[in-house]
């Protein structure tokens, strides 16, 4: 049982729907990132922190642009961990990174740095299941929960294999493509969640395309909660920490309305 999983399970047992906002490390600026992270933590059950990377294959235009902004400010993946250390608010931190920065540092060294920075979970979206044993073992050694992604195209036997490796939550990808806000939540989301439910008792959260409180409520009506990325990053850039916090308070209200 990882610290993150224990935290999420205890909240789920209380009937709470889980909210995990995403924030790019170093955004909107180096000195304003800390306040933004704290503000986004207020109504969150965990916060996913993206580590800036030059070739973000999964990221849509909003998040990719935010990563480029951080890199121009001299913040790379490792610098992002150092910048994040000690900044966390009330919610556990999850690091989202591509595998190349981990490879360059070394799996155990990277997980050690992440743990020292206060990170409790790890998402590596470009690493196939069959090649993840090393980093999963390193994450376990340093108390980091391993969070897996399940795509809409994943057949049941594949979902089961992926879910078995998770030690945090299962990230149900609601649509094919890159991250980004969408006008409507994909109808595929409920099918992906159902496959995950058949494969595991771990919390299942829907992400990619959740853009507003209504969509968050719809997703959480079938899942244990939601991950919201592009909408939060856009607000942080346009309206600062207060704008993002206000939006997340509205999302929290929509999720709380599903309780009881």
N, C-alpha and C positions, 0 to 999 in steps of 0.2 A: 504494500500500500504506500503510494507516494504521498507527500504532504499535500500536493495539489489535488489529487484524487480524493483524499480524505475530506478536504475542504469542500469540494464540489458535491460529494455525496451527502455531507451533512446538510448542505443547503437544499439539495433536492428532497431529502427526507422531510424537510419542513414544508415542502410544497412550493418552494421558490423556483421560478423560472430563471435560468442563468443568463447573464449578460456579460459578454466579453468584447469590449471595444478594441480596435486596433489603432496604434499610434506609431508613426515612423520616428525612430530615435533621431534626436537633433532637430526636430521640426516643432514649431515654425523657425526657430533659430536656436543656436547653442544655449544662450542664456535664458530663453523662454521655454525650453523643452521641459525642464523640471516642473514649473507651474502647470503646464499642459498635462503632464503625466499625472500629477496629483489630482487635478480637476477631473480628468477622465476616470479616475479611480473611485470617485465619490459614490456613484450608483452602480459600479461594476462589481462583478464577482471574481474577475481576473482581468488583467489587461495584457493584450498581445502587443509586444514591441517588435516592430520590424527593424532589422539591421540593414542599413543602406548597402546596396550592392549594385555594381555597374551593369549587370546583365540580368535583370529580374524577369525571368521568363513568365512567371505566373501573374505578375502585377499589371493592372490596367493603367491608363494614363495618369490618373490622380496620384496613385501611390508611387508609380515609377517616377513621376516628376518630383514628388516629395523626396524620394531617395536621391535623385540627382541634386536636389537643393542641398541636402545634408552633405553629400560628397564634395560639392563645391565649397562648403564651409569647412572642409578638412576632416569630416567625420566618416570614417570607414567602419566596417563591421566590428572590428576589435575596439576601436575608439568609442563606438556606440555603447558597448558593454561597459567600458570604463566610465563613460558619461552617465550611464544609467545607475551605476552603483550608488546606493544611498538615497536615490531620488524617489523610490517607490512610495505610493500612497497607501491606502488601506487594503488594496486588492493585491493578490499574488501576481507576479510577473511571468509571462511566457515569452520566450524569444522565438521569433520567426526568422530563419536565415536559409539561404541556399547553401549547398554542400561545399562549394569551392572554398569559402573562407574557413570552414572547418577543416578541410583537407590540408590547407596551407599551414594552419597552426598545429594540427594534430587533434584527433578526436578527444583524447583524454585531456589534453591541455585546454582545448576549447571548452569542454564541459566544466573543467575546474574554474576557468575564468568566469563562465556564466554563473556558476554557483556562487562565487565570491561577489558577483555583481547583484545578487539577490534574486536571480532567476530561479523559478521553480518548475518550469516546463519548457519543452523544446518542440518546434515544428520545422521540418526540413522538407518542403514540398517537392523538390526535384530529385529525391533519393528513392529509388525503387525498393520495395519490400525486400527483395532478394539480396540487396546490397547494404542493408541497414543494420545488420547484426552488430557490427563494430561500434557504431555510434550509439546504438541502443544500450549496449553493455556499458559504455562510458557514461552515458546519461544515468543509468541505474547506480553506478558507483558513486556518483556525485549528487544523488538524490533528486535528479531531474525527471519529471514525468515525460513520457514519450507520447506525443499526440499524433494520431494517424489521420490521413485524409482518405475519404471514400468518394469516388467519382460516380456520376450518374451512369456511366457505362460499365461499372464494375459488376460482374455476375456474382450470384450468391456465394459460390465457393471462394471467390477472390475476396469478397467482403469479410467472410469468416476468417480467412488467413490474415488479413490486414488487422482486423479488430483484435485478434488474439495477442498482437504485439503491443497494443495500447496500454499505457499505465496512467493516463490522464483523462482525456475524453476522446471521443470519435468525432471528427470534423466532417459532417455531411455536406459535400459540395453540391449546391443547389442547381448548378447549370454548368455546361461546358464553356470554356473560354477563360479570359483573364478576370481579375477582380474589377469591380466597378459598380456604381449605382445603376439600378434599372427601374423602369416605370412599374413593372409588375414582377412579383416573385414567381419564379418558375414553378409550374405545376409538377415538375419532376421531383421537387424537393421532398414531398411526402413519400414518394416511392423509394428514394434513397434512404430516408429515415427508417422506413419499414424494413428495408434490407439490413440496416445496421441493428435495429431492434431484434431481429431474428438471430443476429450473430453475437450480441453482447449485452450485458447488463450495465455497462459503463454509460455515463452521461453521453448523449448524442446532441451535438449542437449544429445548427444550420448556418452556413456562411456562403459568401459570394452572392451579391445581388440583394442583400437585405439593406434597404435604403431609408426606411422611415418607420415610425411607431406602428403603423397599421401592418406593414409587412412583417415586422418583428413579432407582433402578436399572432399573425397567421402562421408563421413558421414555428413559434413556440407552442402553438396549440397541438402540434403533432410531435414536436421534439422537446428536449429538455431546456433548450435555450438557443441563443443566437450569437454569432460573431458579426460585428459590424465594422467595416474597414474604411472604404472610400468615402462614405458620407461623413465619417468622423474626421478623417484627415482633411477633407475639403473645408469643413467648418473651422478646424484649427487654423488653417492657412488664411481663411477669409475673415473669421470673426474672433479668433483667438481662443484661449482656454475657456472663457466664460460662455462663448457661443457653443462650443462642443459640449460643455457640461450641461447647458440648458437643454440641448437636443437629447442627451443621454438620460436626463431626468424624465423627459417625455416618453422615451422608450421604456424606461423603468416602470413608469405608470401603466403603459400598455401591457407589460409583462405581468405586473402585480394584479391587474384586473382578471388574469386567468386563474389566480389562486382561489381555492375553495369554491 
